[in-house]
Amino acid sequence: MRRILVVVDMQKDFIDGSLGTKEAQAIVNPVIEKMKSYDKSDIYVTRDTHGEDYLDTAEGKKLPVVHCIKGTEGWQLHPAIEALAEQSHVIDKPTFGSLKLMELLKQENEKETLEIELAGLCTDICVVSNALLLKAAMPQNTIRVDPSCCAGVTPASHKAALLTMSMCQIETE
């Protein structure tokens, strides 16, 4: 069984930029340590990626805070995470869940069974979306989220997302 780590959206705008929180800042070092425990080729890193027209999109109309515009400083991964991701798989995603990530991991799962762990931001939006996509695509696989390496928009919504995932047979402890 091969262990895979998915690091979700550890970008400046979510850590200490336009949508940053103290909880997001607090998980940076734990995520870095977790990345060091995996082979770099078994790490997949996502980047929330929007265009200049973000505020005109469906997401932008519901969350009118400009963030993660491709090529901007806020779109960049945290520098230490970027350095660890150099030999990893980096996937730009235009929405909460990544169909590309799901397809890549499904293909890898055809070669050998995967155990997938997720960490990153935000527990209650992009982490939960990706965890549920992966569980739906590979229902027999262990999909795990490390709560100590995730942060939500608020502590309450972080806990609610963990409960939702555990109800869908995603390990959250």
Backbone hydrogen bonds in HBPLUS format (Angstrom, degrees):
<---DONOR---> <-ACCEPTOR-->    atom                        ^
c    i                          cat <-CA-CA->   ^        H-A-AA   ^      H-
h    n   atom  resd res      DA  || num        DHA   H-A  angle D-A-AA Bond
n    s   type  num  typ     dist DA aas  dist angle  dist       angle   num
A0002-ARG N   A0113-THR O   2.94 MM 111  6.30 166.0  1.96 165.9 165.5     1
A0115-GLU N   A0002-ARG O   2.85 MM 113  6.11 154.0  1.92 157.4 158.6     2
A0004-ILE N   A0115-GLU O   2.86 MM 111  6.10 164.2  1.89 160.6 162.2     3
A0117-GLU N   A0004-ILE O   2.86 MM 113  6.19 161.2  1.89 156.3 162.0     4
A0005-LEU N   A0042-ASP O   2.93 MM  37  6.35 164.0  1.95 161.2 166.3     5
A0044-TYR N   A0005-LEU O   2.80 MM  39  6.19 163.0  1.83 164.2 169.9     6
A0006-VAL N   A0117-GLU O   2.75 MM 111  6.11 161.1  1.79 163.3 169.3     7
A0119-ALA N   A0006-VAL O   2.95 MM 113  6.34 147.2  2.05 166.0 170.0     8
A0007-VAL N   A0044-TYR O   2.77 MM  37  6.20 159.2  1.81 159.8 166.8     9
A0046-THR N   A0007-VAL O   2.88 MM  39  6.34 160.9  1.92 159.5 164.2    10
A0008-VAL N   A0119-ALA O   2.78 MM 111  6.10 170.5  1.79 157.6 159.3    11
A0121-LEU N   A0008-VAL O   2.83 MM 113  5.66 163.9  1.86 150.1 148.3    12
A0009-ASP N   A0046-THR O   3.06 MM  37  5.31 131.8  2.30 113.4 127.1    13
A0078-HIS N   A0010-MET O   2.92 MM  68  6.17 151.4  2.00 164.5 157.8    14
A0014-PHE N   A0011-GLN O   2.97 MM   3  5.52 134.0  2.19 113.6 125.6    15
A0015-ILE N   A0011-GLN O   3.00 MM   4  6.20 136.4  2.20 148.1 160.7    16
A0012-LYS N   A0076-GLN O   2.96 MM  64  6.03 156.8  2.01 173.0 179.1    17
A0015-ILE N   A0012-LYS O   3.08 MM   3  5.02 130.1  2.34  96.9 110.8    18
A0016-ASP N   A0012-LYS O   2.92 MM   4  5.71 145.2  2.04 148.0 157.4    19
A0017-GLY N   A0012-LYS O   2.77 MM   5  5.44 119.0  2.14 150.3 145.1    20
A0013-ASP N   A0074-GLY O   2.98 MM  61  4.44 163.4  2.01 130.1 124.8    21
A0019-LEU N   A0013-ASP O   2.82 MM   6  5.55 150.5  1.91 147.4 156.0    22
A0020-GLY N   A0017-GLY O   3.09 MM   3  4.95 170.2  2.10 109.7 112.2    23
A0025-GLN N   A0021-THR O   3.09 MM   4  6.42 159.1  2.14 147.9 153.3    24
A0026-ALA N   A0022-LYS O   3.00 MM   4  6.16 143.1  2.14 138.6 148.4    25
A0027-ILE N   A0024-ALA O   3.24 MM   3  5.53 146.9  2.35 103.8 112.5    26
A0028-VAL N   A0025-GLN O   3.43 MM   3  5.66 160.2  2.48 105.7 111.3    27
A0031-VAL N   A0027-ILE O   2.95 MM   4  6.07 158.6  2.00 157.3 162.9    28
A0032-ILE N   A0028-VAL O   2.98 MM   4  6.26 157.9  2.03 153.0 159.6    29
A0033-GLU N   A0029-ASN O   2.95 MM   4  6.20 163.3  1.97 156.6 160.4    30
A0034-LYS N   A0030-PRO O   2.95 MM   4  6.14 155.0  2.02 144.1 151.1    31
A0035-MET N   A0031-VAL O   2.88 MM   4  6.13 159.8  1.92 152.3 157.5    32
A0036-LYS N   A0032-ILE O   3.10 MM   4  6.38 148.7  2.20 145.8 154.0    33
A0037-SER N   A0034-LYS O   2.97 MM   3  5.25 146.7  2.09 105.9 116.2    34
A0038-TYR N   A0035-MET O   3.18 MM   3  5.52 167.6  2.20 113.7 116.9    35
A0042-ASP N   A0039-ASP O   2.79 MM   3  5.34 158.1  1.84 120.3 128.0    36
A0043-ILE N   A0040-LYS O   3.27 MM   3  5.40 154.6  2.34 113.6 112.0    37
A0089-HIS N   A0043-ILE O   3.04 MM  46  6.35 173.0  2.04 159.3 160.2    38
A0045-VAL N   A0089-HIS O   2.70 MM  44  6.05 166.7  1.72 165.3 169.4    39
A0091-ILE N   A0045-VAL O   2.75 MM  46  6.11 161.0  1.78 161.9 168.0    40
A0047-ARG N   A0091-ILE O   2.85 MM  44  6.16 145.6  1.97 152.4 152.6    41
A0093-LYS N   A0047-ARG O   2.87 MM  46  6.01 166.6  1.89 161.4 159.8    42
A0049-THR N   A0093-LYS O   2.90 MM  44  5.53 151.9  1.98 153.5 148.9    43
A0050-HIS N   A0068-CYS O   2.88 MM  18  5.88 156.2  1.94 157.3 156.5    44
A0070-LYS N   A0050-HIS O   2.86 MM  20  5.80 165.5  1.88 162.8 162.0    45
A0054-TYR N   A0051-GLY O   3.04 MM   3  5.52 143.4  2.18 126.5 125.6    46
A0056-ASP N   A0053-ASP O   2.78 MM   3  5.46 153.8  1.85 127.1 135.7    47
A0057-THR N   A0054-TYR O   2.94 MM   3  5.34 164.4  1.96 117.2 122.4    48
A0061-LYS N   A0057-THR O   2.95 MM   4  6.18 143.1  2.09 149.5 158.7    49
A0062-LYS N   A0059-GLU O   3.03 MM   3  5.27 130.1  2.29 101.7 115.0    50
A0063-LEU N   A0059-GLU O   2.72 MM   4  5.87 146.5  1.83 154.8 166.5    51
A0065-VAL N   A0063-LEU O   2.75 MM   2  5.64 143.0  1.88 101.8  93.4    52
A0072-THR N   A0069-ILE O   2.93 MM   3  5.73 161.9  1.96 153.4 155.6    53
A0075-TRP N   A0072-THR O   3.18 MM   3  5.30 140.1  2.35 100.1 110.9    54
A0076-GLN N   A0073-GLU O   3.12 MM   3  5.40 145.7  2.24 105.9 115.5    55
A0081-ILE N   A0078-HIS O   2.99 MM   3  5.26 120.3  2.36 108.2 123.7    56
A0082-GLU N   A0078-HIS O   2.77 MM   4  5.96 158.9  1.81 162.4 169.7    57
A0083-ALA N   A0079-PRO O   2.97 MM   4  6.19 155.1  2.04 145.0 150.8    58
A0084-LEU N   A0080-ALA O   3.18 MM   4  6.39 154.2  2.25 137.5 143.7    59
A0085-ALA N   A0081-ILE O   2.92 MM   4  6.05 131.1  2.16 142.0 155.7    60
A0085-ALA N   A0082-GLU O   3.14 MM   3  5.02 131.6  2.39  92.5 105.9    61
A0086-GLU N   A0083-ALA O   3.44 MM   3  5.54 167.7  2.46 105.1 107.8    62
A0088-SER N   A0085-ALA O   2.92 MM   3  4.77 162.8  1.95 109.5 113.5    63
A0102-MET N   A0098-SER O   3.13 MM   4  6.40 163.2  2.16 143.9 148.4    64
A0103-GLU N   A0099-LEU O   2.90 MM   4  6.13 161.8  1.93 150.0 154.5    65
A0104-LEU N   A0100-LYS O   2.92 MM   4  6.13 165.7  1.94 154.9 158.8    66
A0105-LEU N   A0101-LEU O   2.98 MM   4  6.17 166.4  2.00 156.3 159.7    67
A0106-LYS N   A0102-MET O   2.89 MM   4  6.05 149.5  1.98 146.7 155.9    68
A0107-GLN N   A0103-GLU O   3.01 MM   4  6.23 156.9  2.06 149.3 154.6    69
A0108-GLU N   A0104-LEU O   3.05 MM   4  6.37 155.4  2.11 145.0 151.8    70
A0109-ASN N   A0105-LEU O   2.83 MM   4  5.96 148.5  1.93 142.5 151.5    71
A0110-GLU N   A0106-LYS O   3.14 MM   4  6.44 129.3  2.41 139.0 150.9    72
A0110-GLU N   A0107-GLN O   3.20 MM   3  5.26 138.2  2.39  96.5 107.7    73
A0111-LYS N   A0108-GLU O   3.06 MM   3  5.39 141.6  2.21 105.1 115.6    74
A0112-GLU N   A0108-GLU O   3.18 MM   4  6.57 157.7  2.23 150.4 156.4    75
A0116-ILE N   A0142-THR O   2.97 MM  26  6.31 157.9  2.02 168.1 164.6    76
A0144-ARG N   A0116-ILE O   2.77 MM  28  6.15 158.4  1.81 158.7 165.6    77
A0118-LEU N   A0144-ARG O   2.74 MM  26  6.21 147.8  1.84 148.8 159.4    78
A0146-ASP N   A0118-LEU O   3.22 MM  28  6.53 162.2  2.26 177.8 174.6    79
A0120-GLY N   A0149-CYS O   2.79 MM  29  6.06 151.8  1.87 142.0 151.6    80
A0125-ILE N   A0122-CYS O   3.03 MM   3  5.41 169.3  2.05 118.6 121.9    81
A0127-VAL N   A0122-CYS O   3.05 MM   5  5.81 169.7  2.06 139.2 140.4    82
A0123-THR N   A0151-ALA O   2.87 MM  28  5.42 157.7  1.92 115.0 122.1    83
A0128-VAL N   A0123-THR O   3.10 MM   5  5.84 136.9  2.29 133.8 142.8    84
A0129-SER N   A0125-ILE O   3.16 MM   4  6.14 152.6  2.24 136.1 144.3    85
A0130-ASN N   A0126-CYS O   3.04 MM   4  6.10 165.4  2.06 145.5 148.9    86
A0131-ALA N   A0127-VAL O   2.89 MM   4  6.05 162.0  1.93 154.9 160.7    87
A0132-LEU N   A0128-VAL O   2.96 MM   4  6.04 163.9  1.99 150.1 153.9    88
A0133-LEU N   A0129-SER O   3.06 MM   4  6.25 156.6  2.12 144.0 150.7    89
A0134-LEU N   A0130-ASN O   2.96 MM   4  6.11 165.4  1.98 151.1 154.9    90
A0135-LYS N   A0131-ALA O   2.93 MM   4  6.12 156.9  1.99 147.5 154.2    91
A0136-ALA N   A0132-LEU O   2.93 MM   4  6.04 157.2  1.98 146.8 152.9    92
A0137-ALA N   A0133-LEU O   2.95 MM   4  6.14 151.2  2.03 146.9 154.9    93
A0138-MET N   A0134-LEU O   2.90 MM   4  5.96 145.6  2.02 144.9 153.9    94
A0141-ASN N   A0138-MET O   3.03 MM   3  5.57 156.2  2.09 118.9 126.3    95
A0171-GLU N   A0143-ILE O   2.86 MM  28  6.23 145.7  1.98 163.3 158.7    96
A0145-VAL N   A0171-GLU O   2.77 MM  26  6.16 155.1  1.83 163.6 170.8    97
A0149-CYS N   A0146-ASP O   2.93 MM   3  5.41 159.6  1.97 117.9 124.7    98
A0150-CYS N   A0147-PRO O   3.38 MM   3  5.21 155.3  2.45 107.6 104.8    99
A0158-HIS N   A0154-THR O   2.98 MM   4  6.16 147.8  2.08 150.3 159.7   100
A0159-LYS N   A0155-PRO O   3.12 MM   4  6.38 160.8  2.15 147.2 150.6   101
A0160-ALA N   A0156-ALA O   3.00 MM   4  6.26 155.4  2.06 145.4 152.7   102
A0161-ALA N   A0157-SER O   2.97 MM   4  6.07 155.1  2.03 141.7 147.6   103
A0162-LEU N   A0158-HIS O   3.05 MM   4  6.36 156.6  2.11 148.4 154.9   104
A0163-LEU N   A0159-LYS O   3.01 MM   4  6.27 155.7  2.07 148.0 154.3   105
A0164-THR N   A0160-ALA O   2.93 MM   4  6.21 160.2  1.97 148.7 154.2   106
A0165-MET N   A0161-ALA O   2.90 MM   4  6.15 164.9  1.92 153.9 157.4   107
A0166-SER N   A0162-LEU O   2.92 MM   4  6.12 159.4  1.96 147.3 153.3   108
A0167-MET N   A0163-LEU O   2.98 MM   4  6.19 147.9  2.08 148.3 156.7   109
A0168-CYS N   A0165-MET O   2.93 MM   3  5.05 139.2  2.10 100.5 113.0   110
A0170-ILE N   A0165-MET O   3.02 MM   5  5.22 156.2  2.08 142.1 141.8   111
A0169-GLN N   A0166-SER O   3.20 MM   3  5.10 151.1  2.29 109.7 107.9   112
